[in-house]
Amino acid sequence: MNIIESEFAEIVVKIEKTYINELRVFLIDNSFLDVWFSLKLEKRYSYHWERKQIDSSIFRHDNAPHIKWKHIKTFPKHFHNKTETNVESSYISDKPEKAIFEMMNFIKNYIKNKNF
């Protein structure tokens, strides 16, 4: 949590630990990022940026092995780009401390480009 708060203070409003394995990061544009790690399945994760209330979009890197995404080059890793069904390869780091930094940079650049 400290790296998020210190490195991305210009876009982070607050951070809550919602469950033992989940954080919710509230952002300046009234969206939020949920960071989740499985307690049962080793190395299972999701970085879900929820913007539905703003423009109906979502952005999510996760590695749930959904059969319908088996054609994705990086399967089971995949990236939901703006919608649940627009799925692409995910090149986010497998190291959580690096992956959160990559996701937060993606969010920061997206918000900046939207001129919030």
Phi and psi in degrees as GROMACS dihedral restraints (atoms count N, CA, C in turn):
[ dihedral_restraints ]
;  ai    aj    ak    al  type     phi  dphi    fc
    3     4     5     6     1   -61.2    20    10
    4     5     6     7     1   -41.3    20    10
    6     7     8     9     1   -65.1    20    10
    7     8     9    10     1   -37.0    20    10
    9    10    11    12     1   -65.3    20    10
   10    11    12    13     1   -48.1    20    10
   12    13    14    15     1   -64.2    20    10
   13    14    15    16     1   -40.8    20    10
   15    16    17    18     1   -80.7    20    10
   16    17    18    19     1   -43.5    20    10
   18    19    20    21     1   -77.6    20    10
   19    20    21    22     1   -24.0    20    10
   21    22    23    24     1  -127.4    20    10
   22    23    24    25     1    33.7    20    10
   24    25    26    27     1   -57.8    20    10
   25    26    27    28     1   -29.1    20    10
   27    28    29    30     1   -71.7    20    10
   28    29    30    31     1   -15.2    20    10
   30    31    32    33     1  -121.1    20    10
   31    32    33    34     1   -11.2    20    10
   33    34    35    36     1   -95.3    20    10
   34    35    36    37     1   127.6    20    10
   36    37    38    39     1   -88.7    20    10
   37    38    39    40     1   -50.2    20    10
   39    40    41    42     1  -163.1    20    10
   40    41    42    43     1   165.2    20    10
   42    43    44    45     1  -129.2    20    10
   43    44    45    46     1   133.8    20    10
   45    46    47    48     1  -124.0    20    10
   46    47    48    49     1   140.0    20    10
   48    49    50    51     1   -88.9    20    10
   49    50    51    52     1   104.7    20    10
   51    52    53    54     1   -82.5    20    10
   52    53    54    55     1   -33.4    20    10
   54    55    56    57     1  -142.0    20    10
   55    56    57    58     1   174.9    20    10
   57    58    59    60     1   -60.6    20    10
   58    59    60    61     1   -27.3    20    10
   60    61    62    63     1  -118.4    20    10
   61    62    63    64     1    21.2    20    10
   63    64    65    66     1  -145.9    20    10
   64    65    66    67     1   139.0    20    10
   66    67    68    69     1  -117.2    20    10
   67    68    69    70     1   147.8    20    10
   69    70    71    72     1  -120.7    20    10
   70    71    72    73     1   124.1    20    10
   72    73    74    75     1  -107.3    20    10
   73    74    75    76     1   115.2    20    10
   75    76    77    78     1   -87.9    20    10
   76    77    78    79     1   134.7    20    10
   78    79    80    81     1  -114.9    20    10
   79    80    81    82     1   161.7    20    10
   81    82    83    84     1   -64.1    20    10
   82    83    84    85     1   -19.6    20    10
   84    85    86    87     1   -93.9    20    10
   85    86    87    88     1    15.0    20    10
   87    88    89    90     1    71.4    20    10
   88    89    90    91     1    18.5    20    10
   90    91    92    93     1  -100.2    20    10
   91    92    93    94     1   179.7    20    10
   93    94    95    96     1  -149.3    20    10
   94    95    96    97     1   155.8    20    10
   96    97    98    99     1  -115.3    20    10
   97    98    99   100     1   126.2    20    10
   99   100   101   102     1  -102.0    20    10
  100   101   102   103     1   127.0    20    10
  102   103   104   105     1  -112.5    20    10
  103   104   105   106     1   120.9    20    10
  105   106   107   108     1  -131.6    20    10
  106   107   108   109     1   138.2    20    10
  108   109   110   111     1  -129.1    20    10
  109   110   111   112     1   134.1    20    10
  111   112   113   114     1   -68.0    20    10
  112   113   114   115     1   140.7    20    10
  114   115   116   117     1   -89.3    20    10
  115   116   117   118     1   -18.2    20    10
  117   118   119   120     1  -103.1    20    10
  118   119   120   121     1   -37.9    20    10
  120   121   122   123     1  -107.3    20    10
  121   122   123   124     1   116.6    20    10
  123   124   125   126     1   -59.7    20    10
  124   125   126   127     1   132.5    20    10
  126   127   128   129     1    67.1    20    10
  127   128   129   130     1    16.8    20    10
  129   130   131   132     1   -87.6    20    10
  130   131   132   133     1   132.8    20    10
  132   133   134   135     1  -148.2    20    10
  133   134   135   136     1   168.2    20    10
  135   136   137   138     1  -153.9    20    10
  136   137   138   139     1   133.0    20    10
  138   139   140   141     1  -118.2    20    10
  139   140   141   142     1    98.9    20    10
  141   142   143   144     1  -112.6    20    10
  142   143   144   145     1   113.6    20    10
  144   145   146   147     1   -99.6    20    10
  145   146   147   148     1   113.0    20    10
  147   148   149   150     1   -96.0    20    10
  148   149   150   151     1   117.2    20    10
  150   151   152   153     1  -128.5    20    10
  151   152   153   154     1    17.9    20    10
  153   154   155   156     1   -57.8    20    10
  154   155   156   157     1   -37.8    20    10
  156   157   158   159     1   -72.8    20    10
  157   158   159   160     1   -14.2    20    10
  159   160   161   162     1   -96.7    20    10
  160   161   162   163     1   -55.6    20    10
  162   163   164   165     1  -144.5    20    10
  163   164   165   166     1    20.8    20    10
  165   166   167   168     1    67.9    20    10
  166   167   168   169     1    18.1    20    10
  168   169   170   171     1  -104.2    20    10
  169   170   171   172     1   157.2    20    10
  171   172   173   174     1  -137.9    20    10
  172   173   174   175     1   151.9    20    10
  174   175   176   177     1  -134.2    20    10
  175   176   177   178     1   125.0    20    10
  177   178   179   180     1  -146.3    20    10
  178   179   180   181     1   127.2    20    10
  180   181   182   183     1   -99.0    20    10
  181   182   183   184     1   126.8    20    10
  183   184   185   186     1  -151.8    20    10
  184   185   186   187     1   170.9    20    10
  186   187   188   189     1  -130.4    20    10
  187   188   189   190     1    31.9    20    10
  189   190   191   192     1   -70.6    20    10
  190   191   192   193     1   129.1    20    10
  192   193   194   195     1   -81.1    20    10
  193   194   195   196     1    61.3    20    10
  195   196   197   198     1   -67.1    20    10
  196   197   198   199     1   126.8    20    10
  198   199   200   201     1   -57.8    20    10
  199   200   201   202     1   -35.5    20    10
  201   202   203   204     1   -66.0    20    10
  202   203   204   205     1   -14.4    20    10
  204   205   206   207     1  -104.8    20    10
  205   206   207   208     1    13.4    20    10
  207   208   209   210     1   -60.1    20    10
  208   209   210   211     1   -25.9    20    10
  210   211   212   213     1   -74.8    20    10
  211   212   213   214     1   -12.8    20    10
  213   214   215   216     1   -68.5    20    10
  214   215   216   217     1   132.7    20    10
  216   217   218   219     1   -53.2    20    10
  217   218   219   220     1   -38.8    20    10
  219   220   221   222     1   -96.6    20    10
  220   221   222   223     1    12.6    20    10
  222   223   224   225     1   -46.0    20    10
  223   224   225   226     1   134.5    20    10
  225   226   227   228     1   -84.1    20    10
  226   227   228   229     1    -8.4    20    10
  228   229   230   231     1   -65.5    20    10
  229   230   231   232     1   137.4    20    10
  231   232   233   234     1  -157.4    20    10
  232   233   234   235     1   164.3    20    10
  234   235   236   237     1  -128.5    20    10
  235   236   237   238     1   120.7    20    10
  237   238   239   240     1   -85.9    20    10
  238   239   240   241     1   112.3    20    10
  240   241   242   243     1  -104.0    20    10
  241   242   243   244     1    94.9    20    10
  243   244   245   246     1    81.7    20    10
  244   245   246   247     1   -29.3    20    10
  246   247   248   249     1  -138.5    20    10
  247   248   249   250     1   165.5    20    10
  249   250   251   252     1   -64.7    20    10
  250   251   252   253     1   -30.0    20    10
  252   253   254   255     1   -98.1    20    10
  253   254   255   256     1   -12.6    20    10
  255   256   257   258     1   -89.7    20    10
  256   257   258   259     1    92.4    20    10
  258   259   260   261     1  -114.8    20    10
  259   260   261   262     1   135.6    20    10
  261   262   263   264     1  -131.6    20    10
  262   263   264   265     1   174.6    20    10
  264   265   266   267     1   -63.4    20    10
  265   266   267   268     1   147.0    20    10
  267   268   269   270     1  -115.3    20    10
  268   269   270   271     1   126.0    20    10
  270   271   272   273     1  -113.5    20    10
  271   272   273   274     1    21.3    20    10
  273   274   275   276     1   -65.5    20    10
  274   275   276   277     1   147.8    20    10
  276   277   278   279     1   -60.1    20    10
  277   278   279   280     1   149.1    20    10
  279   280   281   282     1   -81.9    20    10
  280   281   282   283     1    -9.9    20    10
  282   283   284   285     1   -91.4    20    10
  283   284   285   286     1   117.1    20    10
  285   286   287   288     1   -53.3    20    10
  286   287   288   289     1   -42.1    20    10
  288   289   290   291     1   -65.8    20    10
  289   290   291   292     1   -29.2    20    10
  291   292   293   294     1   -83.7    20    10
  292   293   294   295     1   -39.3    20    10
  294   295   296   297     1   -62.0    20    10
  295   296   297   298     1   -41.8    20    10
  297   298   299   300     1   -64.9    20    10
  298   299   300   301     1   -36.8    20    10
  300   301   302   303     1   -64.0    20    10
  301   302   303   304     1   -43.4    20    10
  303   304   305   306     1   -63.5    20    10
  304   305   306   307     1   -43.6    20    10
  306   307   308   309     1   -66.2    20    10
  307   308   309   310     1   -42.3    20    10
  309   310   311   312     1   -65.9    20    10
  310   311   312   313     1   -35.9    20    10
  312   313   314   315     1   -64.8    20    10
  313   314   315   316     1   -40.6    20    10
  315   316   317   318     1   -58.3    20    10
  316   317   318   319     1   -47.5    20    10
  318   319   320   321     1   -63.1    20    10
  319   320   321   322     1   -47.0    20    10
  321   322   323   324     1   -57.2    20    10
  322   323   324   325     1   -47.2    20    10
  324   325   326   327     1   -65.6    20    10
  325   326   327   328     1   -38.0    20    10
  327   328   329   330     1   -64.1    20    10
  328   329   330   331     1   -47.2    20    10
  330   331   332   333     1   -62.9    20    10
  331   332   333   334     1   -42.8    20    10
  333   334   335   336     1   -60.0    20    10
  334   335   336   337     1   -42.6    20    10
  336   337   338   339     1   -68.2    20    10
  337   338   339   340     1   -22.6    20    10
  339   340   341   342     1   -85.6    20    10
  340   341   342   343     1    -1.4    20    10
  342   343   344   345     1    56.5    20    10
  343   344   345   346     1    47.0    20    10
